[in-house]
Structure formats: C-alpha cells, structure tokens
Amino acid sequence: MPDVIETVDFAHVCCGLVPAMLAHLAQTRAQTVVFRIRSGMGAEIASGFGTGVGWTLRLEPGVGCDLARFTRRAASGRGKLDLLGG
C-alpha cells in the first residue's frame, strides 16, 4: 500500500479526544494519520496512548494547534507469545 497520509482536524475537541482518536485509528487504512489537536494537549495524548501497539506517535508543535502524527509500524514478523505452547 502506498504511503497514504490522512489529516483529521480535532483542534476543537478537548473532551474525549483519546477515544475519538482511537476510534479513527481503528478504522483507517492510511499509513500515516495526522491529528490537528488543541495546543498544549500533547502530554495528555502521550499518557493516553503510551506505547500503543501498531502505531508510532510523534508530537509536533504547530501554530494555532499542535500535531499528533501516527505512523503504522511495520510488521515485525514475530508471532504472539505463546506461554502454553498451544
């Protein structure tokens, strides 16, 4: 799939931002999603996502709003951990 970049404007959202972002990431086919978020919300976003599976998060300061850039991680080729050997 080519490197599709999708931009979503959530700069007006201050409540329920992380669930809205998660819902959008779950349904998109884009390789990169850039969310425009309210300035200063980066700490909340970082704590809300932590080390989310499947996406790399990069926060970028902007003018009038900040950007939260999510890029799909490449498949590692590793299987899931199987502690029971099943």
N, C-alpha and C positions, 0 to 999 in steps of 0.2 A: 504494500500500500504506500503511495507517495506521502511525503511529509505534509499532511493537511493540518493547517493551523486554524483554530476556531477562536473567535473573541466573543466573550459574554460580558455584558455590562451589568454588574451588580453593585455599582458605586452608590446607588440609592438604598441598598439593603444594609441594615445594621443589626437586625434580629433574625436569627435562623439562617445565618449566612452559610455556616459549615454544612448543615443538612441540605441546603439548596445546591451547594457546590458538589457534594457527594452524589446527589441525585443526577445532576447533569453529567458528571464523570462516568456514572454507571451506564448511561445510555448513549454516549457519544462514540463515534467511530474515528474521530480525529486523533492524530498522533500527538498533537500539542493543543492544549486549551489554555487561553489567557483570559483570566477573570480580571476585569476592572473592579477594584474594591475601594471602599472609603479609605482615605488617607489615615494612617496610624493603626489599621486593623491587622497588620502583619503578625504581631505577637499572638493574637487570638487564633489566626489562621494556622500558624506554625504549631501551637499547642493543640489545636483541634485535629490536625492531621498527623502529627508525629512523623513516623516513618511509614506512611501509607504504602500498602502493597500495590505494586503495579504502576505507580506514578512517582516521578521525581518532582519535588516542589522547589521553585526558586522565586523568592520575593524580590520585587524591583520597585524602588521609589519612583514616583511619577509626579507630574504637575497636575494638581487638581484631584488626582486619585493615585493609588498605588496599583501595581500589577502582581497577581499571583499566577505564575506560569507553571503549568503541569505538563510534563512530558512523559509519555509512556516509556516504561523500562523495557528493554529488550528481554526476550525470554532467556532465562539462564540455562535451560537445558536440564536442570536438576528436577528430579521428581520430588513429591512431597515426602516429608519424613514419615517413615512407617515404623513405629516403635514395636509393633506386634508382629511384623513380618508377614502380614496378610496381603 
